[in-house]
Structures are given as structure tokens and as C-alpha cells.
Amino acid sequence: MLFWLRMLLLSAHFVLTSIIGLLIGLIRPFEPDNSRLCARLYSWGGRIILGLEIRTEVEALKQRRSPCVYVSNHQSNYDLFVMGTVVPYRTVSIGKDSLKYVPFFGQLFWLAGNVLIKRGHATQAKQAMLASTEALKEKDTSIWVFAEGTRNGGNNMLPFKKGAFQMAIAAGVPIIPICSSSYPKHMQLKKLKAGLIKIRALAEIPTKGLTLDDVPRLMQECFEQMQKTIAQLDRDVLAAR
């Protein structure tokens, strides 16, 4: 009963927040900080409805104003309510083109200045990446990327895609990994307290002076750091139960 009540409330919250976000986007279209504001709205209500406790170690992100590429693990559709808690100032994200067909949410996603990429369409994907690189260099905007490219279901991270790392090198901005503990398989949505999730931001990985030849090494370095951190966060969550 509690599970279905949560799903009903979460659906209502999603629709209401999407409408509010769309209004924000219409008032100030393509303002990059719209994404942070909307992410906070989704996560604030979402985590209360879901009964999640989210502990964050992201103090450095709150003070950051210079552009970078944030790389995060991607676990489930609930990431909107979980990772939305820590989206930094003037940060937009890259999403799949099909999002634009989601009523209200797709339109606010576009109006917030986020980048839509059509999977399997190399030319459009390249154009979107170029636009993202331009935003990093010229518009004082950071980019949030789920580097795996798809949800991993809370299992081990999937291999990273190159796009985020190519953008960071091309723009000469650092990469900042943001890790969330594994939660989809441990959430107990039939209980009042559904579980604990920990999020940690790691130290920035500089890219200045690197070339595209350095992409494989950069990807491996980031992957290993995040894999190690997620394993530690999982142990911390287990110990806190």
C-alpha cells in the first residue's frame, strides 16, 4: 500500500514540478541556472515522498563558479530525485532526444538550456557536443554528464563513453567526478524509511595541456577513482544500517 501511495504522490509531484519548471523556463528561457533550480524542486519533494535519507559531501561544489564537466554514475530514473540534490550553479546536462516528448518535463529541459542528443545519429550528436564545448568555453556554464550513457541499475558502473572527456579537453576545463552509493536494489519503498544514500564529489581532474590522445587514460583515471569511491560509499551505507 505504501509503495503505491508513494508512486501516486511521486507522479503528482513530478507533474506539478514540471509545470512550475516550465513557467520558470518561460520567464527566463535558456538561463543555465534554471537546471539547478528545477533539480532542487524535483529532489526536495521526491526524496521526502520516497522516504530517502541523502547525505552529501559536496561542499566544494557550492563555492564553485568556474566551468567544468561533472561526471556522475547513472543508476535509475530515481537519479532525478537523488542527484538533483547536488546539481551545482549554472550547470546544464546532456540528455537523450526522446526526452522532448515527455509532457512539460521535456519542454522545461529544453528551455533550461540542456542539450538533447539523438542516439545513433552521429552528425546531430557531434553538433550537440560542439554546442556543449562552446557553452563551457564562452558561456560560463558547466556540463553534467552521465558518462555511462545509460542506467546501470545499481550494479557495477558500465564502460564510459568518450564524449564528456573530449568536451573537457577541447574546452580546457577540469573534470569533477560525483559519486552516489548504489541504491536501486537497496531501496525499501514499502517501508517508511526507504534507505540511506551517500553522495560524494571528488577532487577535480585537470585537463589543461591534454590532447584527444589522452582521452583513454583520462577515462580510465576517472573510472577507477569513481569505482573505488562508490565501493567505499556502499560500505559506509552498509555500516550505517
N, C-alpha and C positions, 0 to 999 in steps of 0.2 A: 504493500500500500504506500509506504513512504517513498519507495523508488518512483512509482508512477506519479505521485504528487510532486515530487521534485522535477520530473520531466515536464509536467504540465506548467509548473511555475517557471522553469528554465526557458521553455518555449515562449511564454508570455514576456518574460524579461528580455529575451533576445529580440523579439519583435518591437517592444517598446523602446529599447535602447537603440535599435537600428533606426527607428523613426526620429529619435532625438539626435542621433549622429547625422542623419541625413539633413536635418534642419541646420545643424552646425555647419555642415559642408556647403549648404546653400547660402548661408550668411557670409561665410568666408571660404569660398571654393579654392581647392588646391593648396591650402595652407598646411605645410608639413606637420605642424604640431597638432592638427586635428586627429591624427592617428593615435597619439598618446592619450588625448582626452577621451576618445571613444574607447580605447583599450581599457582605460581605468573604469569607465562606466560598465563595460561588459564584465570585467573581472570583479569589481566591487560587489555587484549583486549576485554574480554567478557563483562565487566561492561561498557566499552565505547560504544560498539555496542548496548547493551541493554538500554543504557541511564540511568543507575542507579547511584545514589549517595550513596556511602558507607562510613559511619562514624564509626570509630573504637575506642574502649577504651581498648587497649591490650598492653600497654607499658611494663608491667612486662614480657610478653612473649618474647619480643625482647631481653631481657638480660638473659633469662633462658637457662642454658646449661645442667642441671641435668635431668635425665629421669623422666617421669611422664605419666599418662594416661589422655589424653584430652577427655572430654565427651561433645558432641555437639548435639543440636536438628537438626533433618533431615527433611527438608520441601519439596524439589523438586529436579529435575535434575539440576536446575539452581544453586544448592548449590556449584557445582564445580567452578562456576564463582564468587559466593558470598563469601563462606567461604575460598576459595583459597587465598583470600586477606591476611589472618592472620595465615596460617599454619606456625608453628614455626620451628626452626632449628632442623635438624635430627629427623624429625617426619614422620613416615610411618602410613598407615591406614589399616583397615581391610575391605575388600570388598567381594561381592558375587562371587563365582567361575565363573559365566557366563560372567563376565567382560572380561575374557581372550579371548572371541570370538569377541570382538569389535576390528576391524582392527586398528592397530597402537596403539590406547589407551590401549588396553588390554596388549599388549606386553611391553609398557613402564611402565605400572602399576606394572607388574611383575619385570622388570629389576630395578625398583626404590626400590625394597626391600619390597614392600607392601605385605600384607598377604591375600590370597584368601581362602574363606571358602565355602564349598559346603553345602548349606542349606539342612536340612533333612538327612544329613549323619553324625551321631553322632561321629563316630570314626575319620573321617577326621577333623571335627570341633574341636574335643578335641586336635588333633595333632597340628592344627594351633594355638590354644590358648596356648599350651605349647611352641611352637616356639616363639610366641609373648612375653610370660613371660620371656623366655630366652634372647630375644633381650633387654628387659627392664633391666634385671639384669646384663648382660655381655657385651652388645654392645653399651652402652651409647646412646640408641635410645628410643625415646618416641613413644607412640601409640595414634593415633586419632581414636575415635570410635563414630559412631552414635548409641547411646545406645538404641534407639527405635527399631532399626533393619530394619526399613522401613520408607518410606516417610509419613509424616502426612498431607501433602497438605496445610500447613499453618494454620491448626486447632490446637486444644489443643494437647500437647505432648501425645504420646502413652506410655503405660507402658514400663519401661526399661527392657532390657534383662540383665542377670546376668554377662555375660562374662567379660565386662570391669572391673567390680568391683572385680571379682575373680582374674583377672590378676594383678590388682593393689595391692591387699592384698598379693598374692603369691610373688610378686616381692618386696614388701615393699616400693612402691613408691606412692606419693600423686596423687590425682585426681584433675584436674583443669577443672571446667565447663566453656564452651564457648557458649554464648547465642546469637542468632540472632533474631531480631524482625521478626514478622510474615509478610511475604511479597508476597507469591504467589497470593493471592486474591486481592492484592492492586496494583500490578504492572500494569501500563498502557502503554503497549508496542506499542500502536497506537499513543502515544504522544512522542514528542521529549525528554522530561524529564519524564522517566517512574516511578520514585519514589525514596524514601529515605529508606535506610536500615541501622540499627544500630547494631553493634556487640560489645559485652562486655565480657571480661574474668573476672571470679570471683576468689576470693581467694582460694588457694589450700586447699583441704580437706585431712588431713594426714591419712595414713593407718597403720603406724608402730604400731606393737603390736596387731593388729586386727587379727581375725581368720575368717574362712569361715562362722562361725555362725553369724558374724557381717554384712554379705552381705545385708540382707534385710534392716537393719537400715541405712547402708551406701547408699543404693539405694534410700531410702525414703528421706534422708537428701539432697542428690544431686538433686533429682527430685523437691523437694519443693523449693530449692534455685533457680533452673533454671526457674521453673514455675513463681515464683514471679518476677524474673528479666525480663523475656520475657514480662510479663504484663506491667512492668514499661517502657521497651523499646518501646512497642506498644503505650503507652500513649505519650511518648516523640515524636515519629514519627507523631502521630496524631496532637499534638500541634504545630509541625513544619510546617505543611502543609499551 
